[in-house]
Amino acid sequence: MSAITRDEVAHLARLSRLALDEDELDHLAAQLDVIISAVARVQQVAAEDIPPTSHALPITNVFRPDEVRPSLTPEQALSGAPAAEEQRFRVPRILGEEA
């Protein structure tokens, strides 16, 4: 794979509307070349017989059955609330939306 050139970086900068000076163009050309080379190496390693993964190690979700447990009644839950309405916490409106 050929290295990314300084002119290509300048072209990308113009397309992105970035004002880069001469030193930045040289610096970014070297950095982008390293990034592109790393991506090319990953593409070479990827094989069709290896399924895509989202994690390096196999993981599974741990589920537990839902169980009804003793909890507060609505009155108990709302007993310390500064304001309640229809068995819900009443909070001040923060957005100017119509109800």
N, C-alpha and C positions, 0 to 999 in steps of 0.2 A: 504494500500500500504506500502511495506517495505521501510525503509530508505536506501538511497544509502550509500554504505560502503566505507571506506577508501581504501580498496583493489580495488573496482570498479573504484574509482577516479584514483588510481595509474595505473590501466590498461588503462583507457581512456587517461591518460597523455602519457603513452608509445606509444599508437596507434597514438597520435597526435604529437609525438616526442617533448614533452614538458618536460623539466627538472624541477621537483618540489621537494622542500625539504619537510621534515616531517611536519613542521608547515603549509605549503601551502596545503598539502594533507588534513590535518584535517580541515583547514579553508574552502577549496573548497567543501569538503564533506558536511559540514553543509549548505553552500550556495546552492549547487545543490539540496540538499534534499528539501529546501524551494521552489525552482523553480519548481521541479517536483510535489510537493504537490499542488502548486498553479495551475498548468496545470491540475492536476487531479480534482480539485474543479471546474474548468471551464468546463471540460468534463461532470461532473455530472449535471451541470446546463443546458447545451445545450439540448434542447428538439427537437424532430422531427417536432412538430407542429409550431415551430418558424422558420421563414425563415432566411437564412443567410443575414447579412447586412454588408455594408462597412462603415456606419456611425451610430452614436447613434441616430441622429435625421433625419427624412426624409428631403432630399434636392432635389431640381430640378434645372436644368440649366435654366437660364433666357436668352431667345433668343430674338433678335429684327430683324425685316426684314432688308435686305440689301437695302440701299438707295444710289443712285448716288448723290454726293454732289460736290459742286465746290472745285477744288483742283489745285495744281500747275501744270503747263505744264511741260513736260520733260526739256525744256530749262530753265525754272525758277528754277526747282529743282536742276539742274546741274550748275547753274550760279556761285555758290560759291565753286564748287569743284575744287581742285587743278588740276585734270586731269579727262577727260571724253572720252568715246569711244563708238560709236554706241548707244547713248542715255543711257549710263550706267556710273556709277562711275568707274574710273580706279584706281585700287589699286595695290601696288607692290605684286609680287608673294612671298609667304612665304614658300611654299613647293616646293620641286624639282620635281614636277610632270610635265609630258609632256601634252601639250594642245591638 
